[in-house]
């Protein structure tokens, strides 16, 4: 079970030509053993708050949880913002794991 809480200080992917400022529309894809789930799209958010829960039935102890964040762009396709991977075996036996993971 994964609770996707939030991200912070995401990269600006959509720059305004007029103001020079910008934002991103982040969406997260969560993957365990090839079973992918998607978060909601957070419009114009560099510090998005999702507060969403996802569950998988996982029997492989060697499975890896992978989170990919992209800037949602329906016209030209999503732009990659970052990814992190966490081996499930490092999280302990059904214990709650709270923490930040850097996107690379």
N, C-alpha and C positions, 0 to 999 in steps of 0.2 A: 504494500500500500504506500503510495506517495502523495504527500500534500505539497502542492506547488504554491508557495506563499507569494514570493515577489522577486524582483531583480532590481539592481540599482546601478546607476551610472552607465546605462547602455549607450552605445555609439549612435550619433546622429546619422541617419541613413537618407532622410528626405530633407534636403536643404531648400530653403526658400530663396529664389533668385532676387526677390524684392527686398527682403530684410536681412539676408545673410544668415538668419537663424534657421533652426530646423528641429525635427523630431523624428520619431520612428513609430511604427505600428507593430510592436513585437507580438509574435505568436510562438509558442513553445511546442515542440514535438518531443514526446517522451517515448522511449523505446526500451523494451525488455525482451530479449530473445526473439527479436523480429516482430513483436506485436507492438504496433505504434498507436499512440493516442495523441490528440491535439488539444491544446488549451484554447481558450477564447482569445480573440485578437484584441489587443489593448491599443486603441487609437491615440496617436500623438502622446506617447508615454516613454520617457527615458528611465523612469523609476516605476515600472508597472507593478500593480498588485493584482494577483490572480485569485488567491484563496480557493483553489480547486483541488479536488481529490481524484486520484486515479488508482485502479487496482489491477493486478495481474495474478494469475495462478502460476507460480514459478516452482518448478521442481529441480531445476539444474542449479546446483550451488555455485557453479562457475559462471553463471549468467552475469551480464553487465548491464547496469542501468545507464542509458545515454540520454542526455537532454540536449536538444539543438534549438537555438533561438534564431529566428529569422524576422526580417522586416517584411511584413505582408504587403504585397504589391500585386493586385489582381491583373493589371495591364501588362507589365513586363516580366512578371514572375517574382517570387520572393528572393530577397537578398540575404545571404548568410551573415549572421552577426556573431555567432560563437557556439561552442559546444563544450560539454564536459561529460566525462564518463566515470562511473563509480562501480567497482566490482561489488556485487551484492554480499559476497563473503566478508567484506570489510565492515559491514554494517552491524554485525552481531546477530544473534539468534532472536529475531522478532523484538528487538529493543528499539525504542524510539531514537532516531538519529536526527539531531537538529544542527544545521550549519550552513554556511555559505560555501558555494563552490564556484571557483573562477572559470569563466568561459574563455576558451582559447581558440 
